[in-house]
Amino acid sequence: MKILVLVHNGPDGKIAKAALEAVGAAQSLGGEISAVNPVGDVPLHSLDVPALATAIKSSGADIVIAPGTSRFARSLPAAAFRAGAEIDTHITAVSNGPEGVTAQRWAYRQRILCTITRSARPWVLMTDCGVFAPAEEGSFTVENAAPVQATASSECLGTQAAVAGEQTIRPDAEVLFVAGAGWTKKQADGATHPGEAAALIKDFLAASGASLGSSKSLVEIGDEAKEAFGFMSHMNQVGQTGATPRHKKGLSTCCHGEEPHVVGWRFITERRAVNIDANCGWAQGKADVLYVADAFKVMSLVNGMLKP
Ligand SMILES: Cc1cc2nc3c(=O)[nH]c(=O)nc-3n(C[C@H](O)[C@H](O)[C@H](O)COP(=O)(O)OP(=O)(O)OC[C@H]3O[C@@H](n4cnc5c(N)ncnc54)[C@H](O)[C@@H]3O)c2cc1C
């Protein structure tokens, strides 16, 4: 079985971590593996699609594995179509057994786990980020394919983070930090402190490199608090109608831990929460450790400890 792994570099010019994970997934299947970077460092859809299609067609591979980065998620389905390949996305497991290659993905918002196999070749599998063990550096080599002769229909003028100011969603981070609506609620002194809350959260993110998640209630707040929390958007929302991040560790603050929120934590195995309410949802078996404490005081102390 011939396996092609498609990779691209990250913004730092090095092979993206998600791409190492895709190589790891390919290595777990066995077979003859070649890793190719067919795209340039500047993500341009009109160049990426023909480059990826050419790489798939010319490889003669049976299975093509690629990381589900935002860049490949935009261009690879179109490239697979051009190359006459079948494609499945959001792959969370692959195996090679008596039935040949099978892949798994979740459906219906992580409620149904599907195992898929296809007879069509080439079969493109786009892996979810943060699921597969990354390949060891040095265990493979990446071939840089010759640039494809195509004309870009767009010009790259620069890059801008999706969230104003800074990028707060970091799939590669060690820890997911979740902020809930409690940060905007009246505190013991009878007043709200959205500015102080936002500063504590931003300082923690800067010092720890954690990824920022939110409850639905916090991303839907209005007026004064909205201004202070301008660095958050619905993209940060975790839960039933939000995202299902895959960080190993999670810390929830000022969030009640209601079921529609906590279902978004299903892949987070080490969970801690800070809440002033000893009977909050996290206390009902949803967190490993619940600190019954004021998150303003806790995070101020934590930030002090993180200062260099
Ligand atoms: C169909 C449906 C889908 C939904 N989908 C989602 C979803 O995807 N994601 C989601 O998050 N929610 C979702 N919800 C909403 C969910 O049910 C809750 O309403 C929401 O999660 C509550 O957000 P919260 O815990 O931040 O706010 P609150 O319920 O207001 O809780 C605030 C918490 O902060 C604590 N607190 C206040 N001050 C402090 C302090 N100083 N220190 C420590 N703790 C403090 C309080 O004790 C309280 O527990 C959904 C609801 C429905 C009906």
The ligand as an SDF file (V2000), in Angstrom:
LIG
                    3D

 53 58  0  0  0  0  0  0  0  0999 V2000
  -29.9700   24.2700   23.3710 C   0  0  0  0  0  0  0  0  0  0  0  0
  -28.9150   24.8850   24.2360 C   0  0  0  0  0  0  0  0  0  0  0  0
  -27.6070   24.8680   23.8130 C   0  0  0  0  0  0  0  0  0  0  0  0
  -26.6110   25.4240   24.6010 C   0  0  0  0  0  0  0  0  0  0  0  0
  -25.3190   25.3850   24.1770 N   0  0  0  0  0  0  0  0  0  0  0  0
  -24.3360   25.8780   24.9930 C   0  0  0  0  0  0  0  0  0  0  0  0
  -22.9670   25.8010   24.6050 C   0  0  0  0  0  0  0  0  0  0  0  0
  -22.6160   25.3340   23.5180 O   0  0  0  0  0  0  0  0  0  0  0  0
  -22.0270   26.2900   25.4550 N   0  0  0  0  0  0  0  0  0  0  0  0
  -22.3690   26.8640   26.6610 C   0  0  0  0  0  0  0  0  0  0  0  0
  -21.4760   27.2920   27.3910 O   0  0  0  0  0  0  0  0  0  0  0  0
  -23.6570   26.9500   27.0400 N   0  0  0  0  0  0  0  0  0  0  0  0
  -24.6380   26.4850   26.2390 C   0  0  0  0  0  0  0  0  0  0  0  0
  -25.9450   26.5950   26.6210 N   0  0  0  0  0  0  0  0  0  0  0  0
  -26.2290   27.4250   27.8020 C   0  0  0  0  0  0  0  0  0  0  0  0
  -25.9740   26.6990   29.1320 C   0  0  0  0  0  0  0  0  0  0  0  0
  -27.1220   25.9440   29.4700 O   0  0  0  0  0  0  0  0  0  0  0  0
  -25.7130   27.7150   30.2350 C   0  0  0  0  0  0  0  0  0  0  0  0
  -26.7550   28.6560   30.2460 O   0  0  0  0  0  0  0  0  0  0  0  0
  -24.3970   28.4620   30.0990 C   0  0  0  0  0  0  0  0  0  0  0  0
  -23.3420   27.5400   29.9350 O   0  0  0  0  0  0  0  0  0  0  0  0
  -24.1720   29.2680   31.3640 C   0  0  0  0  0  0  0  0  0  0  0  0
  -22.9830   29.9920   31.2380 O   0  0  0  0  0  0  0  0  0  0  0  0
  -22.1300   30.3560   32.5400 P   0  0  0  0  0  0  0  0  0  0  0  0
  -21.9190   29.1260   33.3410 O   0  0  0  0  0  0  0  0  0  0  0  0
  -20.9230   31.1010   32.0990 O   0  0  0  0  0  0  0  0  0  0  0  0
  -23.0350   31.4250   33.2740 O   0  0  0  0  0  0  0  0  0  0  0  0
  -23.8890   31.3520   34.6140 P   0  0  0  0  0  0  0  0  0  0  0  0
  -24.8590   30.2250   34.5860 O   0  0  0  0  0  0  0  0  0  0  0  0
  -24.4250   32.7220   34.8230 O   0  0  0  0  0  0  0  0  0  0  0  0
  -22.8160   30.9900   35.7370 O   0  0  0  0  0  0  0  0  0  0  0  0
  -21.8930   31.9170   36.2280 C   0  0  0  0  0  0  0  0  0  0  0  0
  -21.0980   31.2060   37.3080 C   0  0  0  0  0  0  0  0  0  0  0  0
  -20.0590   32.0690   37.7580 O   0  0  0  0  0  0  0  0  0  0  0  0
  -19.9030   31.8590   39.1440 C   0  0  0  0  0  0  0  0  0  0  0  0
  -19.2060   33.0180   39.6880 N   0  0  0  0  0  0  0  0  0  0  0  0
  -19.6400   34.3030   39.7620 C   0  0  0  0  0  0  0  0  0  0  0  0
  -18.6830   35.0850   40.3000 N   0  0  0  0  0  0  0  0  0  0  0  0
  -17.6240   34.2910   40.5580 C   0  0  0  0  0  0  0  0  0  0  0  0
  -16.3440   34.5170   41.1320 C   0  0  0  0  0  0  0  0  0  0  0  0
  -15.9510   35.7270   41.5190 N   0  0  0  0  0  0  0  0  0  0  0  0
  -15.5110   33.4650   41.2450 N   0  0  0  0  0  0  0  0  0  0  0  0
  -15.8760   32.2200   40.8390 C   0  0  0  0  0  0  0  0  0  0  0  0
  -17.0800   31.9570   40.3260 N   0  0  0  0  0  0  0  0  0  0  0  0
  -17.9470   32.9720   40.1810 C   0  0  0  0  0  0  0  0  0  0  0  0
  -21.3120   31.6520   39.6800 C   0  0  0  0  0  0  0  0  0  0  0  0
  -21.2880   30.9460   40.9200 O   0  0  0  0  0  0  0  0  0  0  0  0
  -21.9310   30.8220   38.5420 C   0  0  0  0  0  0  0  0  0  0  0  0
  -21.7690   29.4500   38.7920 O   0  0  0  0  0  0  0  0  0  0  0  0
  -26.9400   26.0260   25.8380 C   0  0  0  0  0  0  0  0  0  0  0  0
  -28.2760   26.0370   26.2730 C   0  0  0  0  0  0  0  0  0  0  0  0
  -29.2460   25.4760   25.4960 C   0  0  0  0  0  0  0  0  0  0  0  0
  -30.6580   25.5010   25.9720 C   0  0  0  0  0  0  0  0  0  0  0  0
  1  2  1  0
  2  3  1  0
  2 52  2  0
  3  4  2  0
  4  5  1  0
  4 50  1  0
  5  6  2  0
  6  7  1  0
  6 13  1  0
  7  8  2  0
  7  9  1  0
  9 10  1  0
 10 11  2  0
 10 12  1  0
 12 13  2  0
 13 14  1  0
 14 15  1  0
 14 50  1  0
 15 16  1  0
 16 17  1  0
 16 18  1  0
 18 19  1  0
 18 20  1  0
 20 21  1  0
 20 22  1  0
 22 23  1  0
 23 24  1  0
 24 25  2  0
 24 26  1  0
 24 27  1  0
 27 28  1  0
 28 29  2  0
 28 30  1  0
 28 31  1  0
 31 32  1  0
 32 33  1  0
 33 34  1  0
 33 48  1  0
 34 35  1  0
 35 36  1  0
 35 46  1  0
 36 37  1  0
 36 45  1  0
 37 38  2  0
 38 39  1  0
 39 40  1  0
 39 45  2  0
 40 41  1  0
 40 42  2  0
 42 43  1  0
 43 44  2  0
 44 45  1  0
 46 47  1  0
 46 48  1  0
 48 49  1  0
 50 51  2  0
 51 52  1  0
 52 53  1  0
M  END
$$$$
